[in-house]
Amino acid sequence: MATERTLSIIKPDATARNLTGQINAKFEEAGLRIVAQKRIRLTKDQAGEFYAVHSERPFYDELCEFMASAPVVVQVLEGENAIAKNREVMGATNPADAAPGTIRAEFAQSVGENSVHGSDAPETAAQEIAYFFSGLELVG
């Protein structure tokens, strides 16, 4: 197994409900370490740049508005197979399909307000981490 890093975002619906600690506890209980973290407020343009891969999708504008609506917590998680582990801990995008005990099953309010984002592959993880963090900020 390989040690990896992945980007995690705790989204506005979760930060507004003070769920950051509970969500981070789930990552840590799963064996993931938080090696960088900051609370930021994205502009709609920044959210649009980050989610540019979805720019042709019908939900893109709504997603960008949502991500700019309140602070988010961006963080880098590290561990064995961190990308897959993070996605397992997050659960399915649709909270109705998420396995019991996952973040989305417990905290998501809807498909759109699903509490967390996680990278889906090593290449996207590298790009997403670099979008928010310099090498000096990765302290693991």
GINORRA-V547825 format. One record per residue. N is the residue number from 0. PHI is phi in radians with two decimals (NA if undefined). Layout:
# GINORRA-V547825
[[N PHI] [N PHI]]
This chain:
# GINORRA-V547825
[[0 NA] [1 -1.88] [2 -1.34] [3 -2.26] [4 -2.15] [5 -2.50] [6 -1.54] [7 -2.23] [8 -2.15] [9 -1.60] [10 -1.39] [11 -0.95] [12 -1.11] [13 -1.43] [14 -1.16] [15 -1.12] [16 -1.77] [17 0.98] [18 -1.75] [19 -0.95] [20 -1.11] [21 -1.15] [22 -1.19] [23 -1.10] [24 -1.06] [25 -1.13] [26 -1.09] [27 -1.17] [28 -1.09] [29 -1.48] [30 1.63] [31 -1.62] [32 -1.84] [33 -1.55] [34 -1.84] [35 -2.80] [36 -2.83] [37 -2.76] [38 -1.71] [39 -2.39] [40 -2.09] [41 -1.30] [42 -1.45] [43 -1.10] [44 -1.13] [45 -1.12] [46 -1.09] [47 -1.09] [48 -1.15] [49 -1.09] [50 -1.68] [51 -0.97] [52 -1.01] [53 -1.75] [54 -1.04] [55 -1.62] [56 -1.46] [57 -1.13] [58 -1.58] [59 -0.98] [60 -1.09] [61 -1.10] [62 -1.08] [63 -1.13] [64 -1.07] [65 -1.08] [66 -1.16] [67 -1.68] [68 -1.37] [69 -2.86] [70 -1.05] [71 -2.20] [72 -1.97] [73 -1.74] [74 -2.68] [75 -1.94] [76 -1.83] [77 -2.28] [78 2.91] [79 -1.11] [80 0.84] [81 -1.01] [82 -1.12] [83 -1.15] [84 -1.09] [85 -1.04] [86 -1.16] [87 -1.15] [88 -1.17] [89 -1.15] [90 1.58] [91 -1.07] [92 -0.96] [93 -1.45] [94 -1.02] [95 -1.17] [96 -1.74] [97 -1.32] [98 -1.16] [99 -0.95] [100 1.55] [101 -1.38] [102 -1.02] [103 -1.21] [104 -1.12] [105 -1.51] [106 -2.11] [107 -1.14] [108 -1.70] [109 -2.95] [110 -1.06] [111 -1.33] [112 -1.78] [113 -1.85] [114 1.30] [115 -2.53] [116 -2.20] [117 -2.53] [118 -1.03] [119 -1.88] [120 -2.82] [121 -0.99] [122 -1.16] [123 -1.22] [124 -1.03] [125 -1.07] [126 -1.15] [127 -1.18] [128 -1.08] [129 -1.13] [130 -1.11] [131 -1.85] [132 -2.31] [133 -1.52] [134 -1.02] [135 -1.17] [136 -1.53] [137 -1.59] [138 -1.91] [139 -1.40]]
